[in-house]
Each structure stands twice: as structure tokens, then as C-alpha cells.
Amino acid sequence: MLKALAVARWVTWLWMFGVVFVSATRTVDAPRPNDPSGADTALRHPLIASVCVVLVLLMAVAATVSIRSSPERLMRPTFALAEGALALLLSAIDGWVFDPGHVFETSQSLATQYPLIAAASLGLTFGPWVAAGFGILVGPAEWLAVELNEFSDYSLRHWFSLLATSLFFGAAGALFGWLATLLRRVEGEIADQRARDEVGRVLHDTVLQTLALVEQRTASGDPELAAAARDADRDLRRFLFGAASRDRHSLESAVRSAVERATSHHDIDVLVNVIDDGCRAAAAKQHALAGAVGEAVTNAVKHAAANRIVVFVETDDAGEVFASVRDDGVGFDATAVEAGHGISGSIRDRMDAAGGRAEIVSTPGAGTEVRLWTT
Amino acid sequence: MDDVRPGVPAGPIRVVLADDHEIVRAGLRGALDERFDVVGEADDAEGAIDVITARAPDLVVSDLHMPRGGGLAVVTACATICPIVILTVSEAERDLLDAIAAGAAGYLLKTAPIDEVSAALVAAAGGEPVFSPSLAALVLGEFRRMARSTDSNPLTGREREVLQLVARGHTYKEIGSDLSIAPKTAENHVRNILGKLHLSRRSDLVRYAVEHGLD
């Protein structure tokens, strides 16, 4: 973006140089009486025009040099403000530098594209609001130019043109500012992700390996240490691969946090498999499903004496969700519980209330599977 | 343990361990019981390929992230010699799918209980795909993405069913009784699914190479 701006500055300068050069050399058919330069060119003040050309040239050179040595200098408030001031100045003295009859007649002006560049520069440094404010000022600056050009024959068309100028540059400033903010946010996210990947690689190669080993070797001899290692492993993993990078509003994160809540303080092996892309189920249904999954895991932890729980969540082709919570615990006589009260009640209620359904399959001695659907 | 399984050699299973962490190899060596005989070790991919080629073991247990090529290079070079099981702490989906697609017999997490690891290794040595529920979910997700981007799902309905049941934590035996098929048939479905994954990933790579002008 900075580079593009630098190129634009050069283009603007070249254009400006061209406009001034052509105007200075072009002879007008009839020299105007109030032309103080006496020369029969379209310029009243060729010297001032040349100074302006040099000023813009200096800006372009400064920007180009800065990009190579220290790009952050271009983002400093002073630079952007100077650029804004220069653009307003150029717009305002346009009518004074050129002969009367210049404004509203030709699209060539002293400032050419410079207000646009200044709007971009201000947007990059200060964000959309300041840049939009600057853009709106370009209209009054041009009105000043019109006055200086000794124009007095205003009609609606002229006022409308000035208003349009303000609106155009105001909108351009806001757009540039917004794009700059967006760009900066993306850059920040990419940098964060890179840093996290790097940390992840290092921790993965060292700490996770060691924790896995500690966990494995102490499983029978020192269950407390094994549990500590498992917790550290889980937390680290969640930080590296999980919550930090996961969308906090996704179905997967809702299910995972429900499972985590249900199993924190319990030493149990839980596997969570979620395929949630393409999920189109209503938020309330997703919420109910995640809650029911948590409930089912809590039941398995508390009542089933399970060693292992597998949670599986999948989105079907229509975007609706199926979930299964399966444990290898003691199981129970499902028909007896189906009949009335019991542990399945709150799961079923949650799903019913959200327009989904639940099914519980269990055999004494052969574990339990809770199945949930959002339709 | 089922010693009459075809392909399981009489006597202990000859294993090569590849992991760049000495402590992990030592831990694994200590944990493997008399059913196994560790015949070689390596701490990087090239070393592993040399040892495997030289010793022609019955089974390889390899880490995913190792210097000089990693587990993927080992699988690519040696998958035809013997089954290779990836033992990793990584849950990085891409790496894993690449390894499986390249022909790894399966993958296990280093956090898995040791008796589960050794049971899975015995099964793998017998030619059974070691297909953990999370891997099944990964593969299921991969095919789903594929189906959405190409409008054609290469999996049959039955294969999808099997994959889903594995992801839900069912064993081959349980899948067999759920779907009224033999456990061996369920296992074959898994083998076919892995084959399809292998093919589609390979054609993906070719397409990628053509589109991006690599050779």
C-alpha cells in the first residue's frame, strides 16, 4: 500500500508538471487585462506554480527514500498532516495561480490527484474518520480557489460541483482509512499466527514429547503425577491447537467446552471428534446439542464407571447435526429408564425443547451410547 | 493376541523404532513386551530408511516430525516393505492425512495407554489398518470437503457408515454386528477407504503441481 502510494505520488507529480508546463507555454489567444505576469500564458503566477511543483516533487522523493530506509516514517502523523495540508493548499491556490476563467472550465488543476493521495495517506495513519474529514475539506478549498479565480457567476450547477467534490473525497478518505484498518488487522493476525506456530513447533518437539512420556511411565506407579502430566498436556494442547486458533462461536468449540466442563476434575480418557463445517443448524439447536452432549458426558463420568468416552459430532448434507456420546462403562437397562424419569430426562428435554430428538442405547455391561439429532 | 492371523510371523514381531528423541525410543523399547523384538532404531528419516531397508522388519513405528524428511519420507520410501505405524503427539491434520495417504498403516497418539499401543501394533503387524476414531473423523471430514468441492463423493454409502462408526469409537467387531457384516469385511472397507484417500490425495497433488507449474 505504501509502495502504491509512492508510485501514485510520482504519477501525480508528472501530471502536475505536465499541466503547469503546458499552461506556462501555451499562448492564449487574447492576453487578459488583469494578468500581472504580463506574459500571454494561461498562468498568472508561474513562479508559485513552479514552487508547488517542486514541493510535490520533494514529497515524492521523501516518500520514495523513506520506503527504502524507514517505511514507518511514512506512517507518522507529521508526514500525513503535511501531505493533507499541501493538498488543501494546492487545491485552494489553484484559482489564484491560473488565469481567471480557469475554474469549472477545465479538469486540469494544480493539485490534480494530490487530494486523493493525501486522503490515502491520512487514512493509513489516522483511520477512516480523519481521512473522511479531510476529504470533506477539499470542497471548501476548491471554493476558495473559485473565489481567488474571481469567479462570481455562481449557479446551482457550480455549488453542486463543489458539494460533489467534498462528498467524493470524503468517501475516498473513509474508504482508504477503512481498507488500511482492515489491512493492519489482517497483518496482525498473520503475525500472531506465525508466532503461535513457532511456539507450537518448539513446545511440540520438547514439552509435549516429555509430558507424553511422563504420563505413560507413571500411569501405573504414580497416578497423581500421571494425572498432572495429563492435565498439563491437555492445557498445552488446547492452547496450541485448540481454543486459541478455533473460532469461539463454532459448534466444535461449543461441544469441546461442554465436554471439558463435564470432565474437569475427573480422570477419564475422552476423545472428541467434530466435523462441523457446513453446519446450518439454528444457533439455539447447536446450543441445545452442545449442552446435551455435556450432560451425556457428565452421566458417563458419574454413573457409568467408564474408562473411555468417545464424542462424535457430524454435520449431514442438509447442514443438520448428529451427535453421539459413547462410553465403555457399566451400561443399564435402557427400557427401564426410557419408561420414565432418570438420567436421560434432561438430555431429552433439552433436545425436545429445541426441536431435536435424543435416543439412548444401552445394555447392562456393554456401555451406553447417547444419540442426538437437531431435526 | 491372535497368532494365527495371516501375515503375523511366528516368534516376536521384529520392530524398527524411528524417533529423533532418544528418550521416546527408550521409553517405547522398555514398554514393548516379549511379543516384540526391537531390531533397529533411527533418529532421522534417512537413517530410518537405511535401517528398514537393511533389516526388513515386520513393523516400523515412526515419529512424524523428524529431521531430514520426517515420517512422511519414511512412509513414502518404505510402505511397501512392511506396515508403518505413525506414533506422534501431533494432531496437525494435514501432516497426518499426508502420511496416511502415502501408505502408513495407521497412527497412534503418544498419549495413548501403552497396552492400547502394543495391541494396535500387533494388529498392524498382522496387516490390519490401525484406524483410531479421531483419524476416522479426520478422513471423514476430508472426504466431505472433497465431495463439496468436486460434487462427487468417492465413498460408497456403506464406507461412509463404517467410517462414521469408527469415529464413534466402535471396534471392527462391533461394526460387524451393527451392520450385520463380518468384522473382516468392516476392516476391508477401511482398507478401501484408505486406498481411495491415497488416490485422491495423489491426484490432488498432481493437479496442484500442474496448476502451480511444479515438476
Interface residues (C-beta under 8 A of the other chain):
Chain A: H204 D205 L208 Q209 T210 A212 L213 E215 Q216 R217 A219 R230 D233 R237 F241 D269 L271 N273 V274 I275 D277 G278 R308 V310 F312 E314 S324 R326 E369
Chain B: H21 I23 V24 G27 A31 H65 V89 S90 E91 A92 L109 K110 T111 P113 I114 P133 S134 A136 A137 L140 G141 R144 R145 R148 Q164 A167 R168 G169 H170
